[in-house]
Amino acid sequence: MSTTESTIVENNVEYKALILKYVNVSGGAVTVNLSTQAGQPKASYSTGPNFSSYGGLEIDVESGISLPISSLQVNPTIVTVAVQSSSGGSGAVNFGITLWVAAQPNIQSFILTLQPGMEGITVSAEFDGRKGQALSPGTPLAVFWNPL
């Protein structure tokens, strides 16, 4: 394993951290797709390299707030979080999911897309420690692997 700045390389696969921040989720499933352009090296969601100090998935929520997740699905191209509607009237919740993006060497960018129909919910992506970028439902967002 080698590390250069915020990139971890293991078995010729590069890993960088991604934080998805969800705001105003009040029930239902929210999906963020990951893809790459044709001809680009491939990228996928991951739980990270095989070292316990780096790997894993983390869900963050404000202290004292319960997060009524009914399901969480992570596969190479999709992260879907389903949140139960609150009958107690506690309203919308805000939370973050930290996971990894794994990519083949020489990748330039990958694409994140928030599923259509998510109006009223805000999802932003903080990749590799950079300022978050808001995702618009149904609109692909190119995320550069290395800053320009």
C-alpha positions as CSV (number, residue, x, y, z in Angstrom):
1,M,0.0,0.0,0.0
2,S,1.2,3.5,-0.8
3,T,-0.2,6.9,0.0
4,T,0.2,10.2,-1.9
5,E,-1.5,13.1,-0.3
6,S,-5.1,11.9,0.1
7,T,-4.9,9.0,-2.4
8,I,-4.3,5.4,-1.1
9,V,-3.1,2.9,-3.6
10,E,-3.5,-0.8,-3.0
11,N,-3.2,-3.6,-5.6
12,N,-3.1,-1.0,-8.4
13,V,-6.4,0.5,-7.3
14,E,-6.6,4.2,-6.1
15,Y,-8.9,5.1,-3.2
16,K,-10.2,8.5,-2.2
17,A,-12.8,9.5,0.4
18,L,-16.2,10.8,-0.5
19,I,-18.7,12.4,1.9
20,L,-22.3,12.6,0.7
21,K,-24.3,15.1,2.8
22,Y,-28.1,14.8,2.9
23,V,-30.3,17.7,4.0
24,N,-34.1,17.7,4.5
25,V,-34.8,14.0,4.0
26,S,-38.2,13.3,5.4
27,G,-39.0,9.8,4.1
28,G,-38.4,7.6,1.1
29,A,-35.3,6.4,-0.7
30,V,-32.6,8.7,-2.0
31,T,-30.2,7.3,-4.6
32,V,-26.9,8.7,-5.9
33,N,-25.4,7.0,-8.9
34,L,-21.7,6.8,-9.8
35,S,-20.5,6.3,-13.4
36,T,-17.6,7.1,-15.7
37,Q,-17.5,8.4,-19.2
38,A,-16.9,6.0,-22.1
39,G,-13.2,5.4,-22.6
40,Q,-12.3,6.6,-19.1
41,P,-10.8,4.3,-16.5
42,K,-13.5,2.8,-14.2
43,A,-14.5,4.1,-10.8
44,S,-16.9,2.6,-8.2
45,Y,-18.1,3.1,-4.7
46,S,-16.1,1.1,-2.1
47,T,-15.7,0.5,1.6
48,G,-12.0,1.3,1.1
49,P,-8.7,-0.5,1.0
50,N,-8.1,-3.6,3.1
51,F,-6.6,-1.8,6.0
52,S,-8.8,-1.3,9.1
53,S,-7.5,2.2,9.7
54,Y,-8.7,3.3,6.3
55,G,-11.6,1.1,5.3
56,G,-15.3,1.3,6.1
57,L,-18.4,3.3,5.8
58,E,-19.6,5.9,8.3
59,I,-22.9,7.5,8.9
60,D,-22.9,10.8,10.8
61,V,-25.9,12.5,12.3
62,E,-26.3,15.5,14.7
63,S,-25.9,14.5,18.4
64,G,-29.2,13.6,20.0
65,I,-31.0,13.0,16.7
66,S,-32.2,9.5,15.7
67,L,-31.8,8.5,12.1
68,P,-34.7,6.2,11.0
69,I,-32.9,4.4,8.2
70,S,-35.0,1.5,6.9
71,S,-32.4,0.3,4.4
72,L,-28.9,1.2,3.1
73,Q,-27.7,-0.2,-0.2
74,V,-24.2,0.3,-1.5
75,N,-22.9,-1.4,-4.6
76,P,-20.2,-0.3,-7.1
77,T,-22.5,2.2,-8.9
78,I,-25.3,3.0,-6.4
79,V,-25.8,4.4,-2.9
80,T,-29.4,4.3,-1.8
81,V,-30.5,5.3,1.7
82,A,-34.2,4.8,2.6
83,V,-35.5,6.8,5.5
84,Q,-38.8,6.1,7.2
85,S,-41.3,8.8,7.4
86,S,-41.8,10.0,10.9
87,S,-45.3,9.6,12.3
88,G,-44.2,11.4,15.5
89,G,-43.7,14.6,13.6
90,S,-40.0,15.0,14.1
91,G,-39.7,16.1,10.5
92,A,-36.8,16.0,8.1
93,V,-33.3,14.7,9.0
94,N,-29.9,15.7,7.9
95,F,-27.0,13.3,7.8
96,G,-23.8,12.4,6.1
97,I,-22.3,9.2,4.7
98,T,-18.6,8.8,4.3
99,L,-17.3,6.1,2.0
100,W,-14.6,5.6,-0.7
101,V,-14.4,5.8,-4.4
102,A,-12.1,3.2,-5.9
103,A,-10.6,3.8,-9.4
104,Q,-8.3,2.4,-11.9
105,P,-5.0,4.3,-12.4
106,N,-5.0,7.5,-14.6
107,I,-8.7,8.3,-14.0
108,Q,-9.5,11.9,-14.7
109,S,-13.1,12.2,-13.5
110,F,-16.2,10.3,-12.5
111,I,-19.9,11.3,-12.6
112,L,-22.4,11.5,-9.7
113,T,-26.1,11.8,-10.4
114,L,-28.9,12.3,-7.8
115,Q,-32.0,10.4,-8.9
116,P,-34.7,12.5,-10.5
117,G,-37.7,13.4,-8.3
118,M,-35.7,14.5,-5.3
119,E,-36.8,18.1,-5.2
120,G,-36.7,19.5,-1.7
121,I,-33.9,17.2,-0.7
122,T,-30.3,18.6,-0.9
123,V,-27.4,16.2,-1.5
124,S,-23.8,17.5,-1.8
125,A,-20.6,15.7,-2.4
126,E,-17.3,16.4,-0.8
127,F,-14.6,14.5,-2.6
128,D,-11.0,14.2,-1.4
129,G,-11.4,17.0,1.1
130,R,-12.6,19.6,-1.4
131,K,-15.6,21.9,-0.9
132,G,-18.9,20.2,-1.4
133,Q,-20.7,20.4,-4.7
134,A,-24.5,20.3,-4.8
135,L,-26.2,17.5,-6.8
136,S,-29.2,18.5,-8.9
137,P,-31.8,15.7,-9.4
138,G,-31.2,14.0,-12.8
139,T,-28.2,16.3,-13.7
140,P,-24.8,14.6,-13.9
141,L,-22.0,16.2,-12.0
142,A,-18.5,15.6,-13.1
143,V,-16.1,15.2,-10.2
144,F,-12.4,15.5,-11.0
145,W,-10.1,12.9,-9.5
146,N,-7.2,15.4,-9.1
147,P,-7.8,19.1,-8.7
148,L,-6.8,21.2,-11.7
